Structures are given as structure tokens and as C-alpha cells.
Amino acid sequence: MSNPTTPATAGFAEEWEEWHRGKDARLAAEHGFLAITGLHWLATEPRSFPGVPGAWSTGPDGVTVTLDEGTELVVGGTAVRGRHTFGVIPERGGVDAVWGDIVIEVAKRGGHDVVRPRDPGHPLRVAFEGTPAYAPDPRWVVTGRYLPFPEPRPTTVGASVEGLKHVYDAPGRIAFRLDGRELSLTAFNGHTPGSLTVLFTDATSGVTTYAANRDLRVDAPGPDGTVVLDFNRATNLPCAYTDFATCPLPPAENRLPVAVEAGEKIPHERGA
């Protein structure tokens, strides 16, 4: 493949190893995704859930919990007792409530309010030994060009939870050449201003890599629209490890017809 921006081989693997260790450390943090013990969907009728104190409900005023006498949560550094209203939570937003060693995530995903307790002692987190991945190879670092749309395109995608939908504004697409083929990926906004993220599958999906999706973060384009796609840093989303995630699926056009033998593989937790 044509690759004018391939980095020097010296230090490339070491930089990747350091990045990958950091990624896995965040995943397995004390209250990271591997600590989640349940995904509970709220309704107007108050309900209690395993490992979570109180009775939880949602309505026009947002999420509410009613705690038993003598039970308290800490929300935003303040102890709350009795009945507490979290208010209306924005889409993809969330509030943490602390109960001893447990952090209870109160969030909205796909238009639905959810509660997800995070327990540092959860066996999935305790037993985590890292994510398998292809050996880093500079040939999978590809130069592309960012092509912005005239206006951001609202793009509806599926989710790892059946029946759930996510809507993202796609600001543009990234065109690139891989294994002699002209390809492109629809991009969503990244986590930092100007950066991008792409969700994709490829010919390895369901074989050596997780079937549903992988994620690739891309630094902000240069002045001429140039971007660098480092497929060595294609990562699993949390749904690759736990059924308690609501991760988005790639847009249909992001199913690459080539085998991207780079980045993270199917986690051990899925029987790899």
C-alpha cells in the first residue's frame, strides 16, 4: 500500500505498547467498563435492582430514586437521603452516585434512562488480563483526506443492545487507499475539538476481530485536509467485553471489504 507517512520503525512498537497498556488500564480502572455489573432500564413505575439501593424511576422531571431509611448516596460530593431527583439527563450524558465502593452511573442512552452499577470487585474486572491484538506494523499507518460535508449529516446507527438506536452528526468522510483499493469511512466527531472517530468492520470481523464494531480515533485534519489513519490503534468498544454496554454500530457504508489485520482482536472475555 502507498504510505508516505509511515513512521520510523525505531520506537514504533514501543510507542504502540505504551498506548495499548494505557488503553487497557483505563478499561480496567476501578470503576471502568469492566466493573459494570448490570444494565437497568428505568420506567415510570419505581423498581429496585440488584446491587443498587433504593427504588428508581423516570418521568418528565428526569430520574428519581427513593432510598430506604438509613441509606445515603453521594452525588456531586453531597450526601443525599430519602427521595432524590437527578433531573433530566441529556443524551449520552450521565451522573455518578457513590454508594460505598460502588459507583452508580445514571445515564441516558438512545433516549432511555438507565442505571449501571460499577463494582471494583466484579469478576470481569478482577480477572482481566489485557486485550489480544495484532503485532504493531507501520504498514497499517495510512494517509487519508478528510472531505467535510456541506452540513453535518444526522446519521442513525444501531446499537449493541437490540432495538436501541443512536443518532450522531457526521461532519464528513475520510477517503484513503488501502491494499490498492480506494475506500472511505464516514466520520463522527471525536472526543477533542477537531478530532474525528470512525466506527468500522472489515473482513476480519467475526473471525479474528470483534464482529460488531471497532473504533479508530483520528487526530484533527491538517490545513489541506490530510489525516493519518493508524489501524494499529483500532480498538474494541466496551460491548466487546460486556453485555452491559450500549455501544453504537458502524454506519452501513463503513463495512470495509478488506481484511484489516491490525489493532485489537476478539477479547479473551468472548472466548478468543
N, C-alpha and C positions, 0 to 999 in steps of 0.2 A: 504494500500500500504506500502511496505517496505520503511522506511525513516530514515536512521540512522543519517542524518544531520539536522533533524527538530530543529529549534532554540527554545530557551526557550520561553514559552508563554508570560512571563512578558515583556512588552515593544514591543512585536511583532506588535500588531495593531497600536501602536503609531508611530513606525518607518514607517509602511506602509502608514499611514495617512499623515505623513510629506512628504514622497516621492510622494504620489499622488497629494497633493496640489502643490508641485513644478512642477510636470509634467504638470498639468493644467495651472499653471501660465505661463510656457514657451509657451504653445499652444496659450494662450490668450494675449501674450505680445503685446506691442503697434504695432509692425509690424510682429507679428507671423502669423501662417497659417490662423487663423480666421479673419485676416484683409484683406485677398486677395479678390479683387472684380472682377477679371476676369482672364482667361487663354487665351492668344492670341498667335496664331501660326504664325510665320513670314515666308514670301515668298520673292522671288526676286523683286516682284513689291511692291513699298512703300505703306504702308497702315497706316491709323490713327485708333486709338482705343479709346473707351470711357474711360474717366478719366486719359488719358495719353497724354502728349503734344507731338507734332511732328508727323512725318511720319517715319515708321520703316520698315526695310527690312533686308534681309540676303543674303549672297553670299560667294564666295571663300575667301574673306577677313574678313568674320565674320559679326557681327551685326552692322548696321549703323542706326543712327537717324538723321533726318533733322528737326531742330527746327524753329519755326516761329521767326521773328524778335522780340526782347524784351523778349524772353523766354530763361531760362537757367536751366540746371541741374547741380547738384554737384556730381561728380564721383571721388571717392577716395580723397575727400577733396578739389578737384579743380573744379571751375565753368567752364562749357563748354557751348558754344553757336554755333548757326549755324549747321554745319554738324559735327557729331562726330562718329568715328568708335570705337566700343568696342573690335574689334579683334575677333579671333576665340576662342570661349568658349569651354573648354573641357567637355566631357560627365559628367553629374552630377555636373558640376561647375556652377558658377554664379557670376554676378557683380551687385551691387546695385547702382542705380542712384536716387538721392534725389530731389524731387520737392515739396518744401514747407513741408507740413506734410506727403506727400505721398512718400513711398519708392517703386521704380520701380525695380523689380527683373528681370534681363536679364539672362537667363539660357539656358542650353541645356539638354533636356530630351529625351531619346530614339532616339538620333540622330537628333532631331529637335530643332531649336532655338525658344524660347518662351519669352513672356513678361508678367509679372504678377504684377500689381499694388497692393500695400498694404496700405490701408487707415485705420487709427486707429478708425475712426468713422463708419466703416462698421457695419451694424446692427447685423450680425452674431457674431461679437466680442463683441459688446456692450451688447447684450442680454445673453451672455454665463453665465451659472450658474454652470458649472462643469460637469464632466463626471460620469454617474452612474457606479457602479462597485459592484461585489460580495464582501461581507464582507471578510476581510483577514483571512485566515485559514492556520496554519502551516502545515497541512497535504498535502498542494499543493506545498510544497518545496521538490524537488526530487533530489537525487543524480544520476548523469549520468556519462558516459565515452565518452570522445572525441576520435574519430577514424579518424585521418587525412588520406586523400587520398595520394597516391604516388606523384601525381601532382595536383595542383588546377584544378578543372573541370569548364570550362566555361559553365554557366547554363543560358539558356534563359527562361524568365518568362514573363507572360502577365502583363498588367497594368490596373489601374482603368479607363484609357481612352481607349476606343475601338480602336483596331488596333495598339496600341503602344506596343513595346517590350522593355524589359530591359535585359541586359546581365551582370551577376555577376560571379566572380570566387568563386566557392565553395571550401574551403580548406579541408572540411571533413564533417563528420556527428556525431551526438550525439545519443548514444544508452542509453535507460533508461527503467525502468519498472514502469508502471502506472496502477492502478486498476487490478493488476495481469497479465498484458499483456506486452510482450516485444515489444517496439516501438523504432523508431528512427526518427530523423529530420535532413535534410540537412542543414548545417550551412553556412552562409556567414560571411565575415569579419565584425567586429564591428567597432565602431567609435573611439576606442582607441586601441593602439598596443596590439595584442594578444587576444583581446576580440572577441566575436562572437555575431551574431544576427541570430535569426530564425524567419521566417515568416510561419504561420500555420493557418489552420482552424481545426475545430473539430465538434463534434455532436451538440454543442450549436450554431454553426454559422448559422445566419439567423433566429434563434429562440430567444435567449436572447443576443447573441453577434453579432457583425457586420459580415455580410455574407461573405465579400470578403477576409478578412485577419485580423490577429492580429500579433503583433510583440513582441518578447521576447528577451531581451538583456542578454547576459551571460558573466560573468567575464572570464578572461583568464584561461584555464585549469591548474590544478596543475601539478607537475612534472610527476605524474603517469597517467595523462590524466583525472583525476577526475574533473567534473564540477557540478555546482549546478543550477538547473532549478527552479526558483521561479515563478510558474504560477500565483501567486497573482499579479505579476508585468507585466502580459501580457497586452499590450496597443493597443489602436486603432492607426492606421496611420491617417494622415490628411484627406485622402479620405473618412474616416468615417464621417467627419463633413462637408466637402465642395466638390463640384464638380470641383473645380479649382485646384485639386491636381493630380499628375501623379504617384501615389504610385504603387510599384510592387505588384504582386500577388504571393502567395506561389508556390514553385515547386509542381508538382502533387503528389510527394511522401510525402509531408508534410501535407496531409489531415488526421488528426488523427481520428481513428474510435471510440474514446471515448468522453464523454462529460467532457470538462474541465470547471467546474463550478467555475472559479476563474478569477480574473483580470477584465478588463473593459468590460462593456456591450455596447449595441447599444446606441449611443448618443441621447440625447433629440432632437437634431437638425434633426435626421432622424425619428422622430415621436415615439421614445420609451416612 
